[in-house]
């Protein structure tokens, strides 16, 4: 299974946004991760659909944009991000009582984008199991979403192991506090995709850091 490294634009220098977006592709990353916050589902605001369009204009043709909707109404915005260039749209299963998960997944698949289902740190793996058949990836948050730069929550590792056991062929992504040490822990538990914001954007040589993180995770995943 391919190891994927995704720098999170939330940690970029927003005063040089176009340059920072281009830097991600030049570094050899597998995708750009876009954190979208609505001020309701999480206590912060961030990017809009037009940010996805900007990323698409700057990035090389076909370069993936992985968009994480931390919103109470992803069904109102998933299409807008897909139409503006996002290639994966992730939304949260904590909304399952107010959101038709399968209908939104089907709509997004119909638009030609991949579907990711996200779980907060305190949401058990069992919540995702009924929906594995309509997902292309599962995102395990390793911090409580809303702000960058938080510390990795190791108590999520058993959940990653459980999801990998239930879905051996599914991409399992982690996001939050990811660095060279915590990524190895997550890879050893079975994760194969890693969102890293502050850790990668603060590197003078992002390309070297991406390559090093990939190597470490490949080695750890091989033992998972």
N, C-alpha and C positions, 0 to 999 in steps of 0.2 A: 504494500500500500504506500502511495506517495506521501512523503512528508511535505507539508505546505507551510510557508512562512508568510504572514500577512501583516505588514506595518499598518498601524491604525492612524488615520489622518488626524484624529483628535489631538495627538501629541505634536503635530507639525507646527512650524512657525507660520501662523495664519497671515502674517504680513508679507510672506513670500509663498503664497499658497501654490501658485502654478509651478514654481521651482521645486517645491517639496513633493508635489504629485509626480513630477518627472523623475525626481530622485528615487522614488520607490521602484519604478520600472527599471531604472539604470542599475539599481542595486541587485537585480536578479531575484526579487521577491516573486511569489507566485500569484499574488493578488493584492489589491489595495482594499483595506477594510474601512468602511464608512459607518461611524456610530451616529445614529439619528435619535435625538432625545426630544421629548415633547413638553417637558415641564409638568407632566401629570403622572405618567407611569414611573418616571424617574424625576428627581428634583433638579433638573438642569435642562438647558436648551442647547441644541447644536445645529446640525446641517439640515438643509432643505433639498427637495428634489433637484433644484437647479445646480446644487453642488455636484450631484452625480453627473449632470450634463457637462459641467466644467471638467470634471475628471476624465470623462470620455473624450473631450476635445484635446486634452493634454497627453493622455496616455497613448501608447502605440495601439494600433488597431487590434482588437481582440483581447487586449489585456483585461483580465477579470476585475470586476468591482463587486466586492462582497459587502452588502448593505444590511446592517443590523438595526431593525426598527424597535426601539425602546419606546413604544407608543401604546396608548390605550385603544387606538383605532387603526391598526395596521391595514385593515381591509379597505380603508379610505385612501391609503397612500401607497400600498404595494405596487399597484399598476403605474402610478406616477413615477416611481423610482425605476421600475422596469423599462418604461418608455423613454427614460432619460439615460439609459445606458448601464444600469446595474445588471449584473449577470447572475447574482444570487441575492435573494431577499430572505432575511431571517426575521421571525417574529416569535413572541413569547407564549409558551403554553400556560403560563399563569392566567392567561385571558380565556382559557378554554370554556369557562362557564358563560361568557358573554360573546364569544367569537366562534363562528363555524370554521374550525381548523381545516377540515377537509375541503370545504368550499374555497377557502382562500388559497390553499395549496394547489387545488385544481386550476384556479384562475391564473395563478402565477406560472404553473407549468404550461398552461395554454398560451402564455405570452413568451414562452421559450426560455424562462429563467429557472435556475435551480432554487429549491426550497430548503431553508434551514429552520429548525425548530429549536428555540432557546429555552434554557432552564436557569433560573436564579440559583444561587448556592444552596438555599434551603429547600428547594423543590426536588423531591426524590426522583430517582431514575424511573420508577414505576409509572409516573405521569406520562412519560414519553412512549412507553411500550405500545399502547394502542395505536399510535400514529406513525410508527417506524416505516410502514409501507407507503406513506405519502411524503416522506422526507428524503432529501439527498444528503443531508448532514444534520448533526445535532450539535448545538453550541452549549457547552457547559460553562457558565459564568464562574470564574474563580475569584471574583470580587462581587459585591453588590453593585449593580450598574448605576451609573449617574455621573461618576467622576473618574478621570484618569489618575494614574499615579498611586493607586491603592496597593496594599500588600496582598499577595497571593494567599488564598484560604486553602490549606492542605486537606481540610476535612472533605473537600469535593472529590478527592482522588478515588475513594471507593465507589462513588457514583460513576466515574469514568470507567472503572473496571467492569461494573455491572452492565453498562451500556455496550461496552465492547463485546462482552460475552453474549449479549442479546442480539447484537448487530455486527457480526464480524467484518462485513464488507462496507459498512457505512462510514463516511467521514465523520470523525468526532473532533470537534474544535474546542479549544480553551481560550478564554479571554479574561485578562485581569491579573496584573502583577507578574506577567510573563517575562522572564529573563533567562540567562544561560543556565541557571540552577533550577528554577521552578519548571521550566520547559522540559527538562530531563525527567523530573518527577512525573509530570503529566504524560510524557511519552512512555515512560515505564508502566503507567497505568493503562495505556492503550490509546491515548490521543494521537492523532496524526496531523492536526492542523493547529497552528499557534498564532494568535493575534498578539502582537507586541507593539506598544505605543512608545512610551517614554524610553524604554530600553534601546530601541532601534533609532529613534529620531535624534537622540542625544549623541549618537556615535559619529565621529568625524568620518569614519569609513563605514557607511551603512552596508555596502556590498560585502565587506569582510565579516561584519557582524551577522548578516543573513546567512552567509556560507558556513560560519562557525556554528550558528544555532541549528542549521539544517543537519550538519554532521553529528552534533551531539544528540539531536533528537532521533536521527536514523539509528544510531548505536543503541540508544535506550529503547526505542520501539521494537528493535529486533529481539529484545529479551522479554517483551511484554507478554 
